[in-house]
Amino acid sequence: MIKIAQLSCGTEYSGVQAEIERAAETVGAKMVYPDVDMQKIDKAVEEFGFNPNSPQLKLMIARAIELANKNYDADAIFIATCFRCAEGALVRTELRKFVQEHVRLPVVTYSFTERTKAAQLLTRMEALVTIVERKELLARERQVGLTAGLDSGSSTTKAVIMRDNVIIGKYWLPTGDVYSSAETALTNALAEAGVKYEQLEGIGTTGYGRYTLGKKFNAKLVQEELTVNSKGAVWLAGKQKGEATIIDIGGMDNKAITVRDGIPDNFTMGGICAGASGRFLEMTAKRLKVEITELGALADQGDHGKVKMNSYCSVFGIQDLVTSLAAGNTLADVASAACHSVAEQIYEQQLQEIEVRRPIIQVGGTSLISGMVTAMEHTLGQRPIVPRDSQYIGAVGAALLASGLLG
């Protein structure tokens, strides 16, 4: 059984400990807690260089020291603190940096509330288990045979057909009914590829509808989107060797993933609200009466500095947008401000939880919005790589990984 070392504060008091353990058990893992002698805690805190007020945070630091010194055996690390605690957020961030300097284990950080449920944690736990159990599969650099990838996302459904490391067919459409959307995408991708369904040697599914589609299509691979998307991103960008950071701004949530030689080792997903998501950009485009495909070019013509817009909430963000338009700001300036608001929130919410490594690869449907890429460039000081077919990362990753399970 995969052992996930938990470094946390407040999970018992908030009532989420049982949810964490339930999520781990669902994916075949077990939460473990490094043993620490009471007399070692003060020494560990002194070594770490920060003395928090909370006894649980001190214990959290001591447990991290035990892992760093390799006095406790674990396969992955889960670091969690309450989102209301500023001291906890500081310790969480610094501990993540500390353990990654000392151990080569996959790490995920999480800011929980008392309403956190196992379902919200499931993708993160599944990703940790995948990285541990399927390192060799994730490290594969080439796709072989004839395989399909299906990505059933919150906003769009994508299908890709690959043969011997080349994309030969692809199709996407807005997600409606999960079954019919997938069938339409796959049928059209197969038609473009010039092959029949019966010729496929394997199918991989990912995204929100992965389990439903996995059963329907008897998929060889049914995998969460964190590992699948990272695989598709580095393959499309030609960055399967060395380090990179992947930023995926999705329809409902965001993902920031660091990889080393194609294998994820730190990731975070979600956010405080949808103000930092593709959905907010869709709402912005609708309010500005432009197509989402036109929003990026419009934003590139504007000056975000003329408009104040940086709300975590999508509703309040649109309120800022309406107020700015009423004050006489141009559509271009407001579009630019909306893109920069999302970029700044990605930086504040996700990129503080990982070690940003160069190059930066920006993927997903929002990477096709040029103004969004420009906003990330202004925020990070380097223009991200946007590979060709960047919106197909999930489907590409699923087809790649499914090929590794053939035979």
N, C-alpha and C positions, 0 to 999 in steps of 0.2 A: 504494500500500500504506500502511495506517495505521502511523504510527511511534509506538511507545510508549517513552518515555524511562525507562530503568531507573536508579533510585538505590538502591544496595544495598551490603551488606557481608556477606561470607562465603559468597556463593552458589557460588563456584568451589570453595572448600575443602570445603564440605558436599556437593558433587556435585549440587546442584539447578539449576545454571545451564542445563544442557541441557534439563531439564524445563520451565523457564520459557520458553525459546526454542521448545520443541516446542508448548507450549500456545498461544503467540502465533501461530505458523505455522498451527496448526489452524484458527484463526478469521480467517486472512488478514491478520495483522499482523506487524510486525517489531520486535524489541527493538533500541533504539539507545542509545548511550552518549555523552552530551555530552563534547566534547573540552575538555580542561583543560590548560593549560601548567603545568608543575611549579611555576614561580615564583608562580603565582596561588593555589596551595592555601593557603599560610599567610595570605595576605591575605584569602581567602574565609573562613577559619576565624575570623579576627579580626573580620571584618564580621558574621559570624553570632553571635558572642558566646559560643561554647562550644568548648573545645579538647579533643576526646576523645583518648584514648590510641591508639586504633587508626588506622593510616594509611589503611585503607579507609574508615573513617567520615569522615575528613578529606576524602578524595577525593569521597565521597558529598555532603558539604556543598558542596564547590567546584562540583560538577556542578549542584547545585540553584541556586547563585548564577548560573551561566551561563544556566539556564532562566529565572530570575527577571528577569535583565537582558536577556532576549530575544536572547541571543547564539547560541542554538541552537534550531532549529525542531523541534517535536514536536507530536503530536496529543493525547497523553494521557501520564499519568505513573504508573509503578508503583514504589512504595517498599517495600523489603523488608529485614528484618534477622532474624538468628537469634533464636528465642524464648528461648534460654538467656542472652542477653546483655542485662543491665540497661542498660548504656550505649547499646547499639544501640536498645533500645526508646525511650529518651529522645530520641535523635537522630531516630529515625523519626517520632515524634509531633511534635516541634518542626519538622522539615522539612516535614511535611504542612501545618502551619499557615503556615509561611513561604511555600511555593510558592503556596498558595491566596490569600494576600494579594497576590501579584504577577502571577499568570497565571490566566486563565479556562480552565483545562483540567481535564477529569475526572481524578480521582486515586483510586487504590486503594492501601491499605497492607496489608502482609501480614507475619505472623510465621511463618517457615518452620522446619522441622526437616530433618534429613538424609534423612528418609523421604518428604518432599514429592514428589508425582508430578504430571505434567502434567494428569491428570484432575481433580485437586483445584483446579487453577488455572484450568481451562477456563471456568467460569462467569464468573469475574472478568474474564478477558481478553475474552470474548465481550461482556460488558457495556460495557467500555471502547470496543470497536469499534462497538457499537450506538449509543452516545451520540455518537460522532464522525460516523458515517455517516448516522444517522437523526434528527438534531436536529429537523428540520422535522416529522417524523412524531410524535416525542415531544411536541412543542409543541402539537399539535392538541388543541383543547379539547372537541370534540364528536364523537360517533359518528354516522355516517350509514348509511342502508341497513338491511339485515337481516343481522346477523352473530352468530356464536357464539364463545364463548371456552371453552376446555377447560384446566383446571389439574390436571395429574396429579402430586399431591404425595406425599410419603412416607407421610403418615397418611390423607389424604382426597383424593378426586377431586371436583372441582367443575365444573359447567357453567352457563353463563349465556347467555341469548338477549337481544340488544339490538336495538331498532328506533328509529332517529332519536333517539338519546341517552337512551333510556329502557330500563330493564331490564324485560322482559316475561315472562321465564321463568327459573327457576333451580332447581338441585338439587345435592345433595352426598351422598356416601356414603363409608364407609371404603374405602381403596384395597386391593384384592385383586389379581386379575389386571388388568394395565394396560388391556388391550383391553376386557374385559367391564365393568370399572368405568366406563370412559369411555362406552361404549355405553349403559349404564344411566343414567348422569348426563345424557347428551345427550338420550336418549329422553324422560326425565321432564321435562327443562327445555323441550323442544319441545312436549310435551303441555300444560304449564302456559301456554306462550305461545300455544297454539292455531295453530301453524304446522307445516308439514311440512319434513322434512330437505331436500327438493328445492328449497324456496323460499329457502334460505340463500344469500346472495351471497358469503359468505366465512367461513372458520373460522380462529381463531388458537389455537395450542397453547403451553403453557408448563409448567414444573415438570420433575421428574425424567424423566417419560415423554414429554416433548415431541417428541423425534425419532421415536419409535415411532408416536405418534398423528398426528404431522405427515404421515407417509407414508400411514398408513391412511386419513385423511380428506382427503388432498390439500390440506393447509392452506395458506392464503395467507401466514400468519405462523407461524414456529417460532422462539420467542425465549426466552432465559434469563429467570429470574424476577426478577432485580434491577431491570431497567428496566421490565418488565411490571408487577410488583407496585407499584412506585413510581407508575406511571401510574394504575393502578386505585385506589390509596390517595388520591391528590390529587383524582381525579375524585369519588370517593365522599364525601370530606370537603369538597368545594367549595373547595379551596385550590390551584387550578391557577395562580394568580397569586401572586407573592411567594415567600417562603422558607418551608421547613418541614423537619422531621425525621420520618422514618418509622421506626417500630420494629415489626418483624415477628418474633415469637417462634414459630418453626415447630416441627414435630414432631421434626426431627433437628438443625436448625441455626437460627441467628438471623441477621437482617439489620438493619443500621442504615444508613439512606440519607438524605443531605441533598439537597434539590432547590431549584432556583431557577427559577421560572416553569414548573414541571412537568418540568424536565429535571434528572436526577441529575448531581451534580458530585463527590460523594464518597460512598463506600460501603465497608462491611466486612461480612463474613459468616463464619459458623462460630463456633468457640470452642474452648476447651481440652478440654472434655468435655461430655457430654450433661446435666450437672447444671444447665445453664442452658437447658433446652429444654422444649418441650411434653411430650416423652416422660417427663421427670422428674415433671411434674405429673400425668400419667396414672398413673405408678407410685405417686405419693403418694395419689391418690384410691383406687386399688385397695387400698393398705395400710390406709387409713382406713375402707375398706368403704363408700364413698359413690360415686355416679356423678360423672363428671368435670363434668357440668353443675351439680352441687350443690356442688362444691368452692369456687367463688368466694364464694357466700353464706356458707358455713361459715367461710371465711377472714376475711370482713368482721366476723364476730362475735368473732374472737380477738385476742390480743395477742402479736405476734411477738416482742416484747422479752423474753418469759418463756422463750423457747426458743432455744438456740444451734444454728444450722444454716446453714452457709455452705461447703459442700464443692463443689469444681469437678467432682468425680466423682459421677455419679448413684448408683452403688453405695454409696459412702460417705455420700452424702446420705440415702439410705434407712436406712443404719445409724444416722445421727444421729436420724432420725425415730423409729426403733424404740426407741432409747435414751431419747428424750424422753418417749415414751408410757409406757415402763417406769418413768420417774421420777415419773409421776403428772400430767403435763401434759394438758390437755384436747385433744380432737380439733380444736377451733376454733383454739387457740393453735398447734398443730402445723401446721395448714393455712395459717394466716397466715404462720408462719415459712418454710414451703416457698415460698410466693409471694414473700416478701421476699428469700429466698435467690436465687431466679432473677433478680429485679430487680437486686439488688446485683451479681450476676455479669454481667448485661447491661451495667451501668454500667462495671464494671472491664474487661471483655473487649472490648466493642464501642464504647461511647460515648467511650472515650479515643482512638479512632482516627478520629473525625470531629469536626467543629465542630457542637455541638448548637444548632440554631436553633429558634425558636418560630414557630408552634405545633408541638407534638409530636402526631403521629398514630399511634395504636397500632392495629395491624390483625392479621389472621390469626385462626385459630380460638381461640387463647389470649386474644384481646382480649374474648371473650365470658365469660371468667372474671373476674367483678367484683373478686375479691380480688387478681388479678394487676394489674389497672388501678390499684387502690388502692396496691399495693406500688410501682408505677412512679411514682405521684404522690408518695409519701413519699420516694422515692429522688431524684427530679428537682425536687421543689418546685413542680410544676404538674401538674394532672390532664390526662392526654392526651385528645385528641379520639378517640372511638371511633365512626366513622361507621356508619350503618345498612348491613347486609350486609358488614361488615368482613371476614368470613371468605372472601368471594368476590373479593378484590382481584386475584388472578392471572387468574381467568376474565374479570373485568370489563376488566382491562388488555389481555388478549389480544383480546377482542371490539372494544375501542376502536381498538387499533392495526391490527387486521386491516381495519377499515373504511377506514383511510387508504390501503390498498393496492388498493382496489376500482378497477376500470377501468384 
